[in-house]
Amino acid sequence: MANALYMNDSYLKSWEAKVVAVKDDKYITLDNTAFYPKGGGQPWDEGFITKDQEKFRIVYVGKFSGEISHEVDKPGLKIGDTVSCELDWERRYIFMRYHTASHLISNILYNDADAKITGNQIEMEKTRMDFSMTDYSPEKLNAFVDKANNIINQDLPITIDYMTRQEVLEKPELARLAVGLPENIKEFRIVNIGDVDKQVDGGTHVDHLKEIGTIELTKTVNKGKNNRRMYFILK
Ligand SMILES: [Zn+2]
């Protein structure tokens, strides 16, 4: 199985790899990759795979049966090729900032309003969060965003460690999503924001909170207690 380099180093921008599988001339598996596959509300990474000066553009990255598959824009890569890889860092860094901001927002929704996150879509220009919340008002959400911004000002570090399934099950707050823990995984990656937040998570995050900038609530939508929605941007 390909080594997912972004799991331990979200700041890795270029690396060498070997092509280990090619399907239909355009779906590439690498022995090592830092290209993040679409998942957890975070879009896939873009960038290039280069072989002997020839550049193959990454148009999609997905995870299928546990393998990270890179769709490239043209045929030419072969099994055994040694290639160099480069992330579209500007794009990825925006996603890292939004993703880390989503942790803070969902932490506050969970702890202060007993709300569960039902959906999260990160984009280049904005992020959407869907959640269930009984006692709802847009003012409340504004107050939560203010609280998140105050935490950002503490510039806490984001760190990674690992826990067993049993340890995770004993702490339901570690998995705030409404959906359950994936089966067949024994060891879970935990993302810590200082001592404020802990989440089971396979995504990419910034190293320190201040990299997020300031969260600004731009829109709220209310379609019933199980269907609230908010949009935010980063400044
Ligand atoms: Zn995360």
Boltz pocket constraint, residues with backbone or C-beta under 6 A from the ligand:
constraints:
  - pocket:
      binder: B
      contacts: [[A, 99], [A, 100], [A, 103], [A, 191], [A, 199], [A, 201], [A, 202], [A, 203], [A, 204], [A, 205]]
      max_distance: 6.0
